[in-house]
Amino acid sequence: MTKLPAVKPKELERVLLKAGFKFVRQKGSHRMYVRGIYKVVVPYHNKDLKSGTLRNILKQANLPPTQLSKIL
């Protein structure tokens, strides 16, 4: 299992947009991004995302953790 770097939601948003996701909507502090059949909800705050949350977001987005490191 790859050790994930500490990532803020703003950095993850940049990765998702470069991967072809489109911002769809925001409800409270959660933003939704869509690419084809993949839907991802990102909690948007000013703290680092927890590793489990980040891992699940990448799994929902069908992105390997190595791609996260490349884009950052």
PyMOL Python script that loads the backbone (N, CA, C, O; Angstrom):
from pymol import cmd

cmd.read_pdbstr("""\
ATOM      1  N   MET A   1       0.833  -1.165   0.000  1.00  0.00           N
ATOM      2  CA  MET A   1       0.000   0.000   0.000  1.00  0.00           C
ATOM      3  C   MET A   1       0.889   1.244   0.000  1.00  0.00           C
ATOM      4  O   MET A   1       1.853   1.331   0.760  1.00  0.00           O
ATOM      5  N   THR A   2       0.555   2.190  -0.851  1.00  0.00           N
ATOM      6  CA  THR A   2       1.338   3.404  -0.988  1.00  0.00           C
ATOM      7  C   THR A   2       1.005   4.392   0.122  1.00  0.00           C
ATOM      8  O   THR A   2      -0.163   4.610   0.443  1.00  0.00           O
ATOM      9  N   LYS A   3       2.041   4.986   0.704  1.00  0.00           N
ATOM     10  CA  LYS A   3       1.828   6.024   1.722  1.00  0.00           C
ATOM     11  C   LYS A   3       1.392   7.296   1.006  1.00  0.00           C
ATOM     12  O   LYS A   3       2.085   7.793   0.119  1.00  0.00           O
ATOM     13  N   LEU A   4       0.245   7.810   1.401  1.00  0.00           N
ATOM     14  CA  LEU A   4      -0.293   9.000   0.754  1.00  0.00           C
ATOM     15  C   LEU A   4       0.247  10.264   1.413  1.00  0.00           C
ATOM     16  O   LEU A   4       0.415  10.303   2.632  1.00  0.00           O
ATOM     17  N   PRO A   5       0.520  11.298   0.618  1.00  0.00           N
ATOM     18  CA  PRO A   5       0.997  12.554   1.193  1.00  0.00           C
ATOM     19  C   PRO A   5      -0.152  13.311   1.861  1.00  0.00           C
ATOM     20  O   PRO A   5      -1.321  13.048   1.580  1.00  0.00           O
ATOM     21  N   ALA A   6       0.182  14.239   2.736  1.00  0.00           N
ATOM     22  CA  ALA A   6      -0.833  15.105   3.342  1.00  0.00           C
ATOM     23  C   ALA A   6      -1.322  16.065   2.262  1.00  0.00           C
ATOM     24  O   ALA A   6      -0.530  16.772   1.638  1.00  0.00           O
ATOM     25  N   VAL A   7      -2.632  16.081   2.053  1.00  0.00           N
ATOM     26  CA  VAL A   7      -3.208  16.878   0.972  1.00  0.00           C
ATOM     27  C   VAL A   7      -4.366  17.704   1.521  1.00  0.00           C
ATOM     28  O   VAL A   7      -5.206  17.199   2.267  1.00  0.00           O
ATOM     29  N   LYS A   8      -4.398  18.956   1.150  1.00  0.00           N
ATOM     30  CA  LYS A   8      -5.531  19.816   1.495  1.00  0.00           C
ATOM     31  C   LYS A   8      -6.594  19.664   0.400  1.00  0.00           C
ATOM     32  O   LYS A   8      -6.260  19.315  -0.732  1.00  0.00           O
ATOM     33  N   PRO A   9      -7.852  19.917   0.719  1.00  0.00           N
ATOM     34  CA  PRO A   9      -8.914  19.779  -0.281  1.00  0.00           C
ATOM     35  C   PRO A   9      -8.678  20.618  -1.537  1.00  0.00           C
ATOM     36  O   PRO A   9      -9.041  20.194  -2.634  1.00  0.00           O
ATOM     37  N   LYS A  10      -8.081  21.795  -1.396  1.00  0.00           N
ATOM     38  CA  LYS A  10      -7.813  22.646  -2.561  1.00  0.00           C
ATOM     39  C   LYS A  10      -6.833  21.963  -3.518  1.00  0.00           C
ATOM     40  O   LYS A  10      -6.992  22.060  -4.735  1.00  0.00           O
ATOM     41  N   GLU A  11      -5.819  21.273  -2.981  1.00  0.00           N
ATOM     42  CA  GLU A  11      -4.857  20.546  -3.817  1.00  0.00           C
ATOM     43  C   GLU A  11      -5.530  19.352  -4.483  1.00  0.00           C
ATOM     44  O   GLU A  11      -5.278  19.069  -5.654  1.00  0.00           O
ATOM     45  N   LEU A  12      -6.389  18.651  -3.740  1.00  0.00           N
ATOM     46  CA  LEU A  12      -7.104  17.511  -4.309  1.00  0.00           C
ATOM     47  C   LEU A  12      -8.044  17.972  -5.414  1.00  0.00           C
ATOM     48  O   LEU A  12      -8.213  17.273  -6.413  1.00  0.00           O
ATOM     49  N   GLU A  13      -8.655  19.136  -5.246  1.00  0.00           N
ATOM     50  CA  GLU A  13      -9.527  19.692  -6.279  1.00  0.00           C
ATOM     51  C   GLU A  13      -8.743  19.899  -7.571  1.00  0.00           C
ATOM     52  O   GLU A  13      -9.237  19.589  -8.655  1.00  0.00           O
ATOM     53  N   ARG A  14      -7.522  20.423  -7.459  1.00  0.00           N
ATOM     54  CA  ARG A  14      -6.676  20.643  -8.634  1.00  0.00           C
ATOM     55  C   ARG A  14      -6.365  19.319  -9.338  1.00  0.00           C
ATOM     56  O   ARG A  14      -6.367  19.251 -10.567  1.00  0.00           O
ATOM     57  N   VAL A  15      -6.098  18.267  -8.552  1.00  0.00           N
ATOM     58  CA  VAL A  15      -5.813  16.941  -9.116  1.00  0.00           C
ATOM     59  C   VAL A  15      -7.038  16.407  -9.851  1.00  0.00           C
ATOM     60  O   VAL A  15      -6.922  15.894 -10.964  1.00  0.00           O
ATOM     61  N   LEU A  16      -8.208  16.525  -9.233  1.00  0.00           N
ATOM     62  CA  LEU A  16      -9.432  16.020  -9.854  1.00  0.00           C
ATOM     63  C   LEU A  16      -9.738  16.761 -11.154  1.00  0.00           C
ATOM     64  O   LEU A  16     -10.122  16.137 -12.143  1.00  0.00           O
ATOM     65  N   LEU A  17      -9.573  18.080 -11.164  1.00  0.00           N
ATOM     66  CA  LEU A  17      -9.845  18.850 -12.375  1.00  0.00           C
ATOM     67  C   LEU A  17      -8.876  18.477 -13.496  1.00  0.00           C
ATOM     68  O   LEU A  17      -9.281  18.399 -14.656  1.00  0.00           O
ATOM     69  N   LYS A  18      -7.609  18.247 -13.170  1.00  0.00           N
ATOM     70  CA  LYS A  18      -6.635  17.823 -14.183  1.00  0.00           C
ATOM     71  C   LYS A  18      -6.931  16.421 -14.690  1.00  0.00           C
ATOM     72  O   LYS A  18      -6.572  16.077 -15.816  1.00  0.00           O
ATOM     73  N   ALA A  19      -7.591  15.602 -13.856  1.00  0.00           N
ATOM     74  CA  ALA A  19      -7.936  14.235 -14.251  1.00  0.00           C
ATOM     75  C   ALA A  19      -9.232  14.191 -15.058  1.00  0.00           C
ATOM     76  O   ALA A  19      -9.684  13.110 -15.437  1.00  0.00           O
ATOM     77  N   GLY A  20      -9.834  15.345 -15.324  1.00  0.00           N
ATOM     78  CA  GLY A  20     -11.019  15.382 -16.170  1.00  0.00           C
ATOM     79  C   GLY A  20     -12.342  15.498 -15.434  1.00  0.00           C
ATOM     80  O   GLY A  20     -13.399  15.430 -16.062  1.00  0.00           O
ATOM     81  N   PHE A  21     -12.313  15.669 -14.132  1.00  0.00           N
ATOM     82  CA  PHE A  21     -13.549  15.828 -13.369  1.00  0.00           C
ATOM     83  C   PHE A  21     -14.060  17.256 -13.515  1.00  0.00           C
ATOM     84  O   PHE A  21     -13.284  18.194 -13.694  1.00  0.00           O
ATOM     85  N   LYS A  22     -15.377  17.402 -13.435  1.00  0.00           N
ATOM     86  CA  LYS A  22     -16.023  18.710 -13.503  1.00  0.00           C
ATOM     87  C   LYS A  22     -16.713  18.987 -12.177  1.00  0.00           C
ATOM     88  O   LYS A  22     -17.335  18.100 -11.592  1.00  0.00           O
ATOM     89  N   PHE A  23     -16.600  20.227 -11.708  1.00  0.00           N
ATOM     90  CA  PHE A  23     -17.306  20.632 -10.499  1.00  0.00           C
ATOM     91  C   PHE A  23     -18.787  20.720 -10.830  1.00  0.00           C
ATOM     92  O   PHE A  23     -19.170  21.370 -11.803  1.00  0.00           O
ATOM     93  N   VAL A  24     -19.633  20.060 -10.016  1.00  0.00           N
ATOM     94  CA  VAL A  24     -21.062  20.032 -10.285  1.00  0.00           C
ATOM     95  C   VAL A  24     -21.828  20.921  -9.317  1.00  0.00           C
ATOM     96  O   VAL A  24     -22.609  21.777  -9.733  1.00  0.00           O
ATOM     97  N   ARG A  25     -21.600  20.713  -8.017  1.00  0.00           N
ATOM     98  CA  ARG A  25     -22.362  21.488  -7.043  1.00  0.00           C
ATOM     99  C   ARG A  25     -21.674  21.467  -5.688  1.00  0.00           C
ATOM    100  O   ARG A  25     -20.738  20.703  -5.453  1.00  0.00           O
ATOM    101  N   GLN A  26     -22.163  22.325  -4.810  1.00  0.00           N
ATOM    102  CA  GLN A  26     -21.672  22.366  -3.438  1.00  0.00           C
ATOM    103  C   GLN A  26     -22.869  22.439  -2.511  1.00  0.00           C
ATOM    104  O   GLN A  26     -23.821  23.178  -2.759  1.00  0.00           O
ATOM    105  N   LYS A  27     -22.809  21.665  -1.441  1.00  0.00           N
ATOM    106  CA  LYS A  27     -23.854  21.706  -0.424  1.00  0.00           C
ATOM    107  C   LYS A  27     -23.150  21.788   0.921  1.00  0.00           C
ATOM    108  O   LYS A  27     -22.537  20.819   1.369  1.00  0.00           O
ATOM    109  N   GLY A  28     -23.238  22.940   1.559  1.00  0.00           N
ATOM    110  CA  GLY A  28     -22.508  23.139   2.806  1.00  0.00           C
ATOM    111  C   GLY A  28     -21.017  23.173   2.531  1.00  0.00           C
ATOM    112  O   GLY A  28     -20.546  23.974   1.724  1.00  0.00           O
ATOM    113  N   SER A  29     -20.272  22.303   3.204  1.00  0.00           N
ATOM    114  CA  SER A  29     -18.818  22.268   3.018  1.00  0.00           C
ATOM    115  C   SER A  29     -18.382  21.068   2.181  1.00  0.00           C
ATOM    116  O   SER A  29     -17.223  20.661   2.249  1.00  0.00           O
ATOM    117  N   HIS A  30     -19.293  20.496   1.391  1.00  0.00           N
ATOM    118  CA  HIS A  30     -18.969  19.344   0.553  1.00  0.00           C
ATOM    119  C   HIS A  30     -19.172  19.704  -0.916  1.00  0.00           C
ATOM    120  O   HIS A  30     -20.222  20.221  -1.299  1.00  0.00           O
ATOM    121  N   ARG A  31     -18.164  19.428  -1.726  1.00  0.00           N
ATOM    122  CA  ARG A  31     -18.228  19.702  -3.161  1.00  0.00           C
ATOM    123  C   ARG A  31     -18.292  18.390  -3.928  1.00  0.00           C
ATOM    124  O   ARG A  31     -17.641  17.414  -3.557  1.00  0.00           O
ATOM    125  N   MET A  32     -19.084  18.372  -5.006  1.00  0.00           N
ATOM    126  CA  MET A  32     -19.233  17.165  -5.813  1.00  0.00           C
ATOM    127  C   MET A  32     -18.606  17.386  -7.189  1.00  0.00           C
ATOM    128  O   MET A  32     -18.804  18.420  -7.828  1.00  0.00           O
ATOM    129  N   TYR A  33     -17.843  16.382  -7.623  1.00  0.00           N
ATOM    130  CA  TYR A  33     -17.197  16.386  -8.929  1.00  0.00           C
ATOM    131  C   TYR A  33     -17.630  15.135  -9.679  1.00  0.00           C
ATOM    132  O   TYR A  33     -17.833  14.081  -9.076  1.00  0.00           O
ATOM    133  N   VAL A  34     -17.774  15.256 -11.017  1.00  0.00           N
ATOM    134  CA  VAL A  34     -18.249  14.139 -11.827  1.00  0.00           C
ATOM    135  C   VAL A  34     -17.373  13.995 -13.061  1.00  0.00           C
ATOM    136  O   VAL A  34     -16.954  14.982 -13.666  1.00  0.00           O
ATOM    137  N   ARG A  35     -17.103  12.736 -13.422  1.00  0.00           N
ATOM    138  CA  ARG A  35     -16.439  12.397 -14.690  1.00  0.00           C
ATOM    139  C   ARG A  35     -17.055  11.092 -15.156  1.00  0.00           C
ATOM    140  O   ARG A  35     -16.776  10.035 -14.590  1.00  0.00           O
ATOM    141  N   GLY A  36     -17.890  11.157 -16.185  1.00  0.00           N
ATOM    142  CA  GLY A  36     -18.551   9.945 -16.676  1.00  0.00           C
ATOM    143  C   GLY A  36     -19.432   9.338 -15.601  1.00  0.00           C
ATOM    144  O   GLY A  36     -20.342   9.992 -15.093  1.00  0.00           O
ATOM    145  N   ILE A  37     -19.158   8.077 -15.252  1.00  0.00           N
ATOM    146  CA  ILE A  37     -19.964   7.396 -14.232  1.00  0.00           C
ATOM    147  C   ILE A  37     -19.419   7.602 -12.827  1.00  0.00           C
ATOM    148  O   ILE A  37     -20.025   7.144 -11.858  1.00  0.00           O
ATOM    149  N   TYR A  38     -18.290   8.279 -12.699  1.00  0.00           N
ATOM    150  CA  TYR A  38     -17.654   8.454 -11.391  1.00  0.00           C
ATOM    151  C   TYR A  38     -18.098   9.762 -10.734  1.00  0.00           C
ATOM    152  O   TYR A  38     -17.988  10.835 -11.326  1.00  0.00           O
ATOM    153  N   LYS A  39     -18.605   9.653  -9.496  1.00  0.00           N
ATOM    154  CA  LYS A  39     -19.001  10.819  -8.705  1.00  0.00           C
ATOM    155  C   LYS A  39     -18.152  10.837  -7.441  1.00  0.00           C
ATOM    156  O   LYS A  39     -17.983   9.813  -6.780  1.00  0.00           O
ATOM    157  N   VAL A  40     -17.627  11.996  -7.118  1.00  0.00           N
ATOM    158  CA  VAL A  40     -16.760  12.132  -5.949  1.00  0.00           C
ATOM    159  C   VAL A  40     -17.222  13.323  -5.122  1.00  0.00           C
ATOM    160  O   VAL A  40     -17.458  14.407  -5.656  1.00  0.00           O
ATOM    161  N   VAL A  41     -17.349  13.116  -3.821  1.00  0.00           N
ATOM    162  CA  VAL A  41     -17.690  14.195  -2.899  1.00  0.00           C
ATOM    163  C   VAL A  41     -16.463  14.473  -2.036  1.00  0.00           C
ATOM    164  O   VAL A  41     -15.909  13.569  -1.411  1.00  0.00           O
ATOM    165  N   VAL A  42     -16.051  15.735  -2.015  1.00  0.00           N
ATOM    166  CA  VAL A  42     -14.858  16.134  -1.265  1.00  0.00           C
ATOM    167  C   VAL A  42     -15.266  17.095  -0.148  1.00  0.00           C
ATOM    168  O   VAL A  42     -15.866  18.135  -0.420  1.00  0.00           O
ATOM    169  N   PRO A  43     -14.948  16.758   1.112  1.00  0.00           N
ATOM    170  CA  PRO A  43     -15.195  17.718   2.189  1.00  0.00           C
ATOM    171  C   PRO A  43     -14.231  18.891   2.020  1.00  0.00           C
ATOM    172  O   PRO A  43     -13.019  18.695   1.930  1.00  0.00           O
ATOM    173  N   TYR A  44     -14.766  20.094   1.979  1.00  0.00           N
ATOM    174  CA  TYR A  44     -13.945  21.258   1.664  1.00  0.00           C
ATOM    175  C   TYR A  44     -13.748  22.110   2.911  1.00  0.00           C
ATOM    176  O   TYR A  44     -14.663  22.812   3.343  1.00  0.00           O
ATOM    177  N   HIS A  45     -12.556  22.047   3.483  1.00  0.00           N
ATOM    178  CA  HIS A  45     -12.177  22.835   4.651  1.00  0.00           C
ATOM    179  C   HIS A  45     -10.703  23.172   4.529  1.00  0.00           C
ATOM    180  O   HIS A  45     -10.090  22.866   3.507  1.00  0.00           O
ATOM    181  N   ASN A  46     -10.126  23.785   5.527  1.00  0.00           N
ATOM    182  CA  ASN A  46      -8.745  24.253   5.420  1.00  0.00           C
ATOM    183  C   ASN A  46      -7.731  23.319   6.078  1.00  0.00           C
ATOM    184  O   ASN A  46      -6.575  23.703   6.255  1.00  0.00           O
ATOM    185  N   LYS A  47      -8.135  22.108   6.440  1.00  0.00           N
ATOM    186  CA  LYS A  47      -7.229  21.157   7.084  1.00  0.00           C
ATOM    187  C   LYS A  47      -6.823  20.075   6.085  1.00  0.00           C
ATOM    188  O   LYS A  47      -7.460  19.905   5.046  1.00  0.00           O
ATOM    189  N   ASP A  48      -5.750  19.344   6.413  1.00  0.00           N
ATOM    190  CA  ASP A  48      -5.367  18.199   5.592  1.00  0.00           C
ATOM    191  C   ASP A  48      -6.452  17.133   5.675  1.00  0.00           C
ATOM    192  O   ASP A  48      -7.068  16.932   6.722  1.00  0.00           O
ATOM    193  N   LEU A  49      -6.677  16.447   4.543  1.00  0.00           N
ATOM    194  CA  LEU A  49      -7.628  15.337   4.539  1.00  0.00           C
ATOM    195  C   LEU A  49      -7.005  14.155   5.266  1.00  0.00           C
ATOM    196  O   LEU A  49      -5.802  13.920   5.152  1.00  0.00           O
ATOM    197  N   LYS A  50      -7.804  13.421   6.002  1.00  0.00           N
ATOM    198  CA  LYS A  50      -7.304  12.227   6.674  1.00  0.00           C
ATOM    199  C   LYS A  50      -6.976  11.187   5.614  1.00  0.00           C
ATOM    200  O   LYS A  50      -7.584  11.171   4.544  1.00  0.00           O
ATOM    201  N   SER A  51      -6.013  10.318   5.911  1.00  0.00           N
ATOM    202  CA  SER A  51      -5.536   9.361   4.910  1.00  0.00           C
ATOM    203  C   SER A  51      -6.643   8.416   4.455  1.00  0.00           C
ATOM    204  O   SER A  51      -6.703   8.075   3.274  1.00  0.00           O
ATOM    205  N   GLY A  52      -7.517   7.986   5.358  1.00  0.00           N
ATOM    206  CA  GLY A  52      -8.617   7.095   4.976  1.00  0.00           C
ATOM    207  C   GLY A  52      -9.611   7.786   4.063  1.00  0.00           C
ATOM    208  O   GLY A  52     -10.112   7.184   3.113  1.00  0.00           O
ATOM    209  N   THR A  53      -9.897   9.045   4.348  1.00  0.00           N
ATOM    210  CA  THR A  53     -10.807   9.827   3.510  1.00  0.00           C
ATOM    211  C   THR A  53     -10.207  10.020   2.125  1.00  0.00           C
ATOM    212  O   THR A  53     -10.895   9.853   1.118  1.00  0.00           O
ATOM    213  N   LEU A  54      -8.935  10.369   2.074  1.00  0.00           N
ATOM    214  CA  LEU A  54      -8.256  10.573   0.798  1.00  0.00           C
ATOM    215  C   LEU A  54      -8.219   9.283  -0.011  1.00  0.00           C
ATOM    216  O   LEU A  54      -8.462   9.300  -1.218  1.00  0.00           O
ATOM    217  N   ARG A  55      -7.920   8.170   0.641  1.00  0.00           N
ATOM    218  CA  ARG A  55      -7.867   6.878  -0.045  1.00  0.00           C
ATOM    219  C   ARG A  55      -9.237   6.517  -0.636  1.00  0.00           C
ATOM    220  O   ARG A  55      -9.316   6.024  -1.762  1.00  0.00           O
ATOM    221  N   ASN A  56     -10.316   6.762   0.121  1.00  0.00           N
ATOM    222  CA  ASN A  56     -11.656   6.459  -0.373  1.00  0.00           C
ATOM    223  C   ASN A  56     -12.064   7.376  -1.523  1.00  0.00           C
ATOM    224  O   ASN A  56     -12.733   6.933  -2.456  1.00  0.00           O
ATOM    225  N   ILE A  57     -11.672   8.641  -1.469  1.00  0.00           N
ATOM    226  CA  ILE A  57     -11.973   9.560  -2.565  1.00  0.00           C
ATOM    227  C   ILE A  57     -11.268   9.098  -3.838  1.00  0.00           C
ATOM    228  O   ILE A  57     -11.867   9.099  -4.913  1.00  0.00           O
ATOM    229  N   LEU A  58     -10.002   8.705  -3.724  1.00  0.00           N
ATOM    230  CA  LEU A  58      -9.264   8.223  -4.896  1.00  0.00           C
ATOM    231  C   LEU A  58      -9.884   6.946  -5.444  1.00  0.00           C
ATOM    232  O   LEU A  58      -9.926   6.746  -6.658  1.00  0.00           O
ATOM    233  N   LYS A  59     -10.365   6.079  -4.556  1.00  0.00           N
ATOM    234  CA  LYS A  59     -11.014   4.839  -4.989  1.00  0.00           C
ATOM    235  C   LYS A  59     -12.310   5.152  -5.740  1.00  0.00           C
ATOM    236  O   LYS A  59     -12.585   4.548  -6.776  1.00  0.00           O
ATOM    237  N   GLN A  60     -13.108   6.095  -5.224  1.00  0.00           N
ATOM    238  CA  GLN A  60     -14.351   6.495  -5.881  1.00  0.00           C
ATOM    239  C   GLN A  60     -14.069   7.132  -7.237  1.00  0.00           C
ATOM    240  O   GLN A  60     -14.849   6.969  -8.175  1.00  0.00           O
ATOM    241  N   ALA A  61     -12.962   7.853  -7.342  1.00  0.00           N
ATOM    242  CA  ALA A  61     -12.602   8.536  -8.581  1.00  0.00           C
ATOM    243  C   ALA A  61     -11.897   7.612  -9.564  1.00  0.00           C
ATOM    244  O   ALA A  61     -11.632   7.999 -10.702  1.00  0.00           O
ATOM    245  N   ASN A  62     -11.593   6.395  -9.131  1.00  0.00           N
ATOM    246  CA  ASN A  62     -10.874   5.422  -9.955  1.00  0.00           C
ATOM    247  C   ASN A  62      -9.501   5.969 -10.367  1.00  0.00           C
ATOM    248  O   ASN A  62      -9.070   5.798 -11.507  1.00  0.00           O
ATOM    249  N   LEU A  63      -8.828   6.622  -9.429  1.00  0.00           N
ATOM    250  CA  LEU A  63      -7.481   7.155  -9.653  1.00  0.00           C
ATOM    251  C   LEU A  63      -6.498   6.403  -8.765  1.00  0.00           C
ATOM    252  O   LEU A  63      -6.746   6.251  -7.569  1.00  0.00           O
ATOM    253  N   PRO A  64      -5.387   5.929  -9.324  1.00  0.00           N
ATOM    254  CA  PRO A  64      -4.382   5.277  -8.479  1.00  0.00           C
ATOM    255  C   PRO A  64      -3.648   6.314  -7.627  1.00  0.00           C
ATOM    256  O   PRO A  64      -3.469   7.453  -8.060  1.00  0.00           O
ATOM    257  N   PRO A  65      -3.226   5.933  -6.429  1.00  0.00           N
ATOM    258  CA  PRO A  65      -2.502   6.878  -5.561  1.00  0.00           C
ATOM    259  C   PRO A  65      -1.233   7.433  -6.204  1.00  0.00           C
ATOM    260  O   PRO A  65      -0.808   8.538  -5.867  1.00  0.00           O
ATOM    261  N   THR A  66      -0.626   6.689  -7.117  1.00  0.00           N
ATOM    262  CA  THR A  66       0.586   7.181  -7.776  1.00  0.00           C
ATOM    263  C   THR A  66       0.287   8.400  -8.644  1.00  0.00           C
ATOM    264  O   THR A  66       1.139   9.276  -8.792  1.00  0.00           O
ATOM    265  N   GLN A  67      -0.918   8.465  -9.221  1.00  0.00           N
ATOM    266  CA  GLN A  67      -1.277   9.615 -10.053  1.00  0.00           C
ATOM    267  C   GLN A  67      -1.388  10.878  -9.201  1.00  0.00           C
ATOM    268  O   GLN A  67      -1.086  11.977  -9.666  1.00  0.00           O
ATOM    269  N   LEU A  68      -1.818  10.716  -7.964  1.00  0.00           N
ATOM    270  CA  LEU A  68      -1.896  11.856  -7.050  1.00  0.00           C
ATOM    271  C   LEU A  68      -0.507  12.458  -6.852  1.00  0.00           C
ATOM    272  O   LEU A  68      -0.345  13.678  -6.886  1.00  0.00           O
ATOM    273  N   SER A  69       0.484  11.608  -6.647  1.00  0.00           N
ATOM    274  CA  SER A  69       1.857  12.083  -6.436  1.00  0.00           C
ATOM    275  C   SER A  69       2.413  12.761  -7.681  1.00  0.00           C
ATOM    276  O   SER A  69       3.140  13.749  -7.578  1.00  0.00           O
ATOM    277  N   LYS A  70       2.073  12.233  -8.866  1.00  0.00           N
ATOM    278  CA  LYS A  70       2.579  12.810 -10.114  1.00  0.00           C
ATOM    279  C   LYS A  70       2.049  14.221 -10.332  1.00  0.00           C
ATOM    280  O   LYS A  70       2.800  15.119 -10.713  1.00  0.00           O
ATOM    281  N   ILE A  71       0.762  14.413 -10.092  1.00  0.00           N
ATOM    282  CA  ILE A  71       0.140  15.707 -10.369  1.00  0.00           C
ATOM    283  C   ILE A  71       0.529  16.746  -9.330  1.00  0.00           C
ATOM    284  O   ILE A  71       0.669  17.927  -9.651  1.00  0.00           O
ATOM    285  N   LEU A  72       0.707  16.305  -8.065  1.00  0.00           N
ATOM    286  CA  LEU A  72       1.107  17.261  -7.026  1.00  0.00           C
ATOM    287  C   LEU A  72       2.544  17.654  -7.263  1.00  0.00           C
ATOM    288  O   LEU A  72       3.098  18.453  -6.509  1.00  0.00           O
TER     289      LEU A  72
END
""", "prot")
cmd.dss("prot")
cmd.show_as("cartoon", "prot")
cmd.util.cbc("prot")
cmd.orient("prot")
